[in-house]
Amino acid sequence: MRSYLILSLAIAFEVAGTMMLKYSDGFTKPIFAAVVVIFYTCSFFLLSVVMKTLPVAIIYATWSAVGIVLVAVLSSILFGQKLDFAAILGFALIISGVLVANLFSKGVSIH
């Protein structure tokens, strides 16, 4: 369970870093650009810690899927980017696939 908490923190840093990318304006705003680098560094460090206890495929699927959905939702809220039915359905399928992999895969071992 501790591994999933660390993975959640890695996801949070990755999502925050991605949101800061928008504010960095193509890395022309140094403070936001520095925050992006720091957040991504934290995210990858935490991912490396989790890789000691969980399979890489499960970690990456979870990290990317949750990140995709959170970035889409936050982009909709913060930047007014609309999500249509097809996007929402696609995100639901991504999350469903990751849940199936996490809950039913015999390759997942929780430490």
N, C-alpha and C positions, 0 to 999 in steps of 0.2 A: 504494500500500500504506500510506503514511503517513496518508492520509485515513481508512482503516479503523481504524488505531490510535487516532486522535483520536476517531473515532466510538465506538469501544469505551470510551474514557474517558468520553465523554458519556453512554453507556448506564449505565456503572457509577455515575456521579453521580446519574443519574435514579433508578435502582433504590435506591440508598442513601437518597436523599431520600424516596422513597415508603415505604421501611421505617421511616424516622424519623417519618413522618406518624402511623403507628400509635402510636409512643411519645410523640408530642406531645399525645396525648389531646385532640384537637379544638383544638389550639393553646393549651391551658391550661398547658402546661409550657414556659416561655419558652426554656430552653436547647435543647430538642428542636425547638421551632418555629424558632428561629434557624438551627439546623443544616439544617432542611428548606429554608429560603429560600436559604442559602448553597449547598447541593448543587444545587438546581434552577437557581440562577443560573449555577453552573459548567457544568452540563449544557447549558443554552441557549447560553452563550458558545461552548462547544466545537462545538455544532451549527452555529452561525453560521460558525465557521472552516471546517468541512467543506463548507459550502454553496458555498464558492469553487471546489471541485474536483469535487464529485459532484452528480448530479441530486437535486433536493429530494424527489421521489417515492421514490427508492431510499433516501435517507437516512432519511426519516420511516418508511417501511415497516420498515426494518431496526431503527431505534431503538425503535419501538413494539413490534414483534414480539418482539425479544430481551428488551426490558423486561418485557413481559407474562409471558413464560415464566419469567424469573428471579424476578420478584416472586411468581409462583405457587409456585415451588419453595421460595423462602425463607420464604414464609408457611406453607407446609406444615411446614418444619423448625422455624422459630422460634415459630410461633403454633399449631401443631397443626391447621392447617386442612387437611382431607382433600381430595385430588384423586381424583375418580372416573374411570372409564374414558372417559366422554364428554368430560370436561375435558382429559384427557391426549391423546385423539384430536384434539380441537379445537386444542390447542397444537401438536401435530405437523403438522397441516394448515397452521397459520399459518406455522410455521418453513419448511415445504416450499415454500410460496408465495413467501416472501422469498428463499429459496435460488434458486428458479427465476428470479426477477426479477434477482437479483444476478449469477447465472452466465450467463444466456442472453439477457438484454435487451440490445438493441443501443444503448439509451440510456445505458448505464453506461460511463463512461470513467474509468479509473484513472490518476491523476497521481502 
